[in-house]
Amino acid sequence: MSLLRKDSDKSDSRGGPPEAALSIISAGMRITGDIETTGTLKVDGRIDGSVVGARQMMLGRNGAIHGNVHAGEVVIGGAVDGAIVADERLELQGSAIVNGDIDTKSIVVLEGARINGTVRMQEIRLVGSQGPQDRQSAAGN
């Protein structure tokens, strides 16, 4: 991401999709309301609301979210009071506290992290592959 562009660069970006942005909620900052973004969100402050659609969401050790989180990749170092859905990967650092359910494909939990809720891992199913029940029903037909 570039803050300064040549005039010729500006015309190239108008026709294409917008570049994903980096948004920072710094320490001491408090947001009340939901946040929706397709970019990367770094939170060191507090959010009283949900975070939706981020490609990547990072919560610093002193940050807090009182609401649900739904993002592609999530790294938690602070406290989340709400459900977390990480489409690809969730990392809970040693200082993380999650009070809510977790749904993700992949999870990393470092020593010291706390989870007060259920953890569901999504099954990865290849196209054309059959599970054990599918094989039995296919053999019976």
Secondary structure, DSSP 8 states (H G I E B T S, - for coil): --SS--HHHHHHHHHS-----EEEE-TT-EEES-EE-SSEEEESSEEES-EEEEEEEEE-TT-EE-S-EEEEEEEESSEEES-EEEEEEEEE-TT-EEES-EEEEEEEE-TT-EEES-EEE-----TT---HHHHHHHHH-
